[in-house]
Each structure stands twice: as C-alpha cells, then as structure tokens.
Amino acid sequence: MWMMPPVNYIEPLFRPPSEAHSLILQVTNGCSWNKCVYCEMYTAPQKKFKPKAETEILDEIQRCGEELPHTRRVFLADGDAMALSFRRLKSILESIKEHLPMVTRVTAYCLPRNLKKKTVDELAELQSLGLSMVYVGVETGDDELLKLIDKGETYQSTYDALIKLQGAGIKRSVMVINGLGGQALSARHATQTARLINATQPEYLASLVLFFSKGDQRYKEAFSGRFEEMSDVQLFREMQQFIQALELKKTIFRSDHASNLLVLKGVLGTDKSNLLAQLENAISGASSVFLRQSCDRSL
C-alpha cells in the first residue's frame, strides 16, 4: 500500500517516468539555471532555486527510514540536485545508506555545468555511496541551437560532463528533443546531436518531442521569428536522420514519452535497422504502424 513520504515538498514536483516508484527526496527547490526557453517546469513563483537545509534533509531521510524501511529506489529532486557541493551530496548519500539500507539505486537530474567543479574521483566516491545514474538533458549537440534556446551549455561542456560521469562509473540517461530547431535547423540538429551521442556512448538515450502547454510565444521570440514548427512527417524524418547517424555499441533507446506520436524502443545499435524501418513505415503512412491519438499524447 502506498504511503505519503514524511517529506516537506514544495510543489509542483517533477521526475523522470522511470522514477514512478521511487522515493522522491527534494534536496533542492527548482533549477539553478532555469533560463532554457523551451522549459516550463520551474516557472511558478514558489519554485525559485534554493537548496534545502542540510539538517532538514537528513531529518527527512531518518524519518523515511523509520516509516518506509523497504524503500529500494530514491530520486533526488528537484531539477538540479547535482548543483549541491560534493560534501553535501556525500552527506546525503551516507545518510541514505545508514537509514535506508535496502536502497539499491539513487538517481538525480544533472546539468553539465554542475560537474565542472567536481572531480572524477569525487564523482566515483558518490557512485560508491549509491549514486548509480543521472539524467542529463542534452537536448541537442548543435552549438547554434544551444545558444538560441539559452541552454547555457555547449557541445564541449556537455561532452566533458558526460565523459566525466563515464569515468566515475555513473550511468548516464541522456535526453534529446525532436523538433527542437524547427524546420530550418532540423538537419544540423539531427547530425550534431548524433555526433555528441556517438562521442559519449551513453548507457541510456531517450527522446521527446518539443511541446508547450503554456504557449510557444517565448520560444518563437528566441528565434526572432525564424522558428517554423515541424509536421509529424518532418519529425519522423528528423528522427530517421538522427538514428541513421548513430554509431552506438549498446545504448538502450526509448522514444516513448507522452509527446511522441510514434513509440520507438530498442537497443542501439542491434535494433537500428528495425527502428529505421518503423520510421520509414510511419513516413509512408503504412497502416501497420501504430500512432498515438491526440488524446493519448496529453501531458
């Protein structure tokens, strides 16, 4: 039976779909960057970035240990837990080990910039304390597009962070956004993002489709009127170009976010030809292809 965790949350909360059954520990509120023009997650007034007091976090972990002793997975929220110092992250992970000894996996969102001041040895120590995977919103590998969306990152800064995580033994779940550059930048978005993914070989790769629940005016303004939304077929072609350019050894790929019209799942590269065939069928309008209805794509 589900129990409300003894944690003081500042809502709304966000977590990756794969963390649906994890204990959410809110160690920070909001996002330390919070400038990306596509993101609507932390715009509420109460979501201004602030680390939660360390004593409060440790008290919450202790209470969770008393009330939810069989917890197996923990997700460190909000959007920017890795912004905390190495010392504070180490303290949190040590407390989880002490009070929640059955936990086998701790994860968090991670902005590449959060790792600039953390060494590989420090990250490896966090991994040894239970930090097994982080979710990195790469979005694109194209520097021009990264600047337009005000990501605050470059191809190189993202590459450096992903390689540093790899060196520490922390698994990487990388997210990219289909349609991010619109029609004009579609080709370079696909090829440059594939270049980054090939260079870093992440363990997990996921894609979602650019969407806005609160309107796209801010996004279009960032492109100075040059952004043209892509049709479903154009999105399929961009994804086809992206996957065609990928040269991966063993990356688990998912394109099953609610925003995706076509659900794709497989391992790259063993399933590359099958995924490309599914995309070709979708482009040609084959009746055998299952596409989500608009009501199934609600976010």
N, C-alpha and C positions, 0 to 999 in steps of 0.2 A: 504494500500500500504506500502511495506517495505521501511524503511529509514535507511541509514547508520548511526549508532550512532555517536555522536560527541565525540569519544573516540580515544585516541592515542594508537594504538595497535602495539606491537612487534610480528610479525607473525613468525611461524605458531601458530594458536590458537587451543586449544583442549577443548572439552566439552562433557559431557555425552549425549547420544542420546536423553534422556528425556528433555534436555535443549535446544532443537532446536529452540524454540520460545521465549527464554529468552534473556533479555538484558545482554550482556557479559561485565562486568566491570573488566578490567585487573588490579588488585591491586598488583600483584607481577609478575615478569617475570621468567619463568622456574620453576625448582623444587629445594628445598634446599638440598635434598639428592642426587637425580639423579645418583645413582650408581647401581640400580637394573639391572641385566644383561639381563632381558627379555624386558626392556622398550626402545623404540626408539623415544619417544615423544619429549624429550627436548635436543636432541643431536646437534642441529645446533649451530654454534658459537654465534649467537645473543641471544640464549636462556639461557645464564648464569644467575643463580639465583640472583635476586635483587628486593627488594621491591620498588614499585613505590612511588615517593614522595607524602606525605600525602596531601599537598596543591594541587597537580595536580589531585589526585583522587577526592577530594572534589569539585574542579572546574568542573571536568567532570560530576560528579553527578548533579551539579546545571544546567549545560548545557543540560543534558539528561532530567531533569525536565522541562526545557523550550521547548525543541524540541520533546520530547517523553513523554508527561504528562500522557498518558494512559497505560504506562508500568505496567504489573501485576507481572512479574517474573524477578528476577535478579540472575545471576550466577557470583560468584566471582572467577575469574581466576588469575593466571594460575593453575599449578598443586598443589599449596601449599599455598593458601590464609590463611589457619589457622596457618601458621608459624608466622604471624603477632602477635604482642602483643595484649593482651586483650584491652588495651586502644585504640589502633589504630582500631581494629575491631569495638569497640563500637562507635568510632567517625564516621566510615564509615556507620554503620547501622543507626545511628542517622541522618546522612545526607540524607540517602535514605528515611527515614521516613518523613523528612522535605520537600524534593524536589520531591519525587516520592510517594506521599501519597496513590496511588492506588495499590502499590506493596503488594501482599499477600504472597509472598514466596521468600526467599533468600536462596541460597544453595552454596556449595563450595566443592572442593575436600579436603580431610583431611588425613594426615599421622598420625598414632597413636602417634608418638613422639611429634607432635605439641601440644598435650594436657597435657604433663607431668607437665608443669608449670602453667596450667590453672585449677582453682578450679571448682568444680561443681557449686558453687554459681555464679562464673563469667560466666560460660557457660550458666547457666539458665538466666542470665541477657541478654546475647546475644540472646538467644531464645526469650525472651520477646520483644526484639527490632526487631525481624523478621527473625533471622537465624533459619529456620524451619527444615532443613535437611542437612546432609553432606554425601558425597560419600567416602567410605573408601575402598581402595584397600587392602583387606586382603590377597588375592592370595592363601594362604594355612595356615593351622594350625599346620603344622609339623615343628618343630624346625630345624631339619637337612636340610630340603629343604629351609627354610627361610635363613639359613646360606649360602647354595650353591648359591642361587640367589642374595645374597648380599642385602637383603631387609632392613637390619638394624633394624629388629624387631624380637620379639619372640612371642610365643603363649601368654605368660603372658602380655607382653606390649600391644599386640593387644586387649586382653581380658580387660585389665584395661581401655583402651581408650573407648572401646565400652560400657562398664558399666558406665563410667563417663558421656558419652553422654546420655545414657538412663536416668540416674539420673537427668540430666539437662532438660529432655523433648525434646531433639533434635532427630529427626528421623534419622535412620541410613540406608543407602543404601550400602550394602556390596557386594563387587565383589570378585569372586574366578576364578581361571584359570584351566580349564580342560586340562589335559595332561602336567601340569607344571613339574612333576617329571619324565616324560618318563615312560618306561615300568618298570624299576627297583623299582621306588618309588611310583608307582601308587596306590597300596593298602593302604599304610600308609598315602599318601596324601589325599585320599578319607576319611578315617576313622578319622584322626586327624583334618581335616577341618570340618567335621560334628560335631566332639566333641566341637570345638570352637563355631560353629554356634548354637548348642544346648544350650551351656552355656550362650550365649548372647542374643538369641532370637531377631535378628534384624527385623525391620519393612519391609525391602526390601532385597532381595537376587538376585544377577544376576551372571551368569557365561558366560565366553567366552572361546574360545579355543586358546591355545598357538600358536602364529603365528609370522612370521618375514617377513617384507617387504624388509629388507636390508641384509638378510642372517643370518644364525644361528651359525656362527663360534665362536663368542664371548660367546654365551650361552653354546655351547659344551665344550669350553675350561674351563668354570667354573666347569663343571662336570668331568674334567680330562678324557674325552673320554668315560665316563660311561653312557652318555645320549643316549637312543635309542628312536627315535620318535615313537609315537603310531599310529596304524592304526585307521580308523574310527570306526570299531567294538570295538577295545580296548578302545577308547574314550567313546563310548556308555556304555561299561561295567563299566568303572570308574565312570561315572555319575550315573549309576544304583546303584553302591555300595554306593556312596555319598548320594543319595536321600533316599535309604533304611535305612541308619543310622541316618537320620534326625528325630528329635522329636520336631517339631515346633507347636506352638499353632495357630498363624495367621500371617504368613510371606508371602508377595507377592513375587512370584518367577518368574524370567524371564531368559530364555536362548535363546535370540533372536538376539544377536549381530551378525554382518555380518560374523564373523568367524565360527559360529555354522552351522554345516551341518543339524542338526535336531533342529527345533524350538520347545521349550517347554515353556508353560505358565500355571500358576495356583497359587493356594493358598496352602501353606503347614502349617498344614497338611491335610485339607479337600480333596485336589486333589492328594495326594501322590500315591494312588493306580492307578489312571489314568495315571499319569506321568510315573510310573514304567512300566505300560502296554505298553505305547508308546515306551519306550526304549527297552522292550523285543521284540516288533514287529520290531523295527529297527535292532536289533541284528540278528533276524531270517531272515531278508530280506523280510518281508511281503510287498506285492505290494501296500497295502493300505496306507503305510507310505510315507508322502511327505518329500523328502530330497532335499535340495538346490543343484542346479547345480553349478559347479565351477565358472561360470561367475556371479552367484548371490552372491558369497561369497567374491567378491572383496572388498578390504578395503581402 
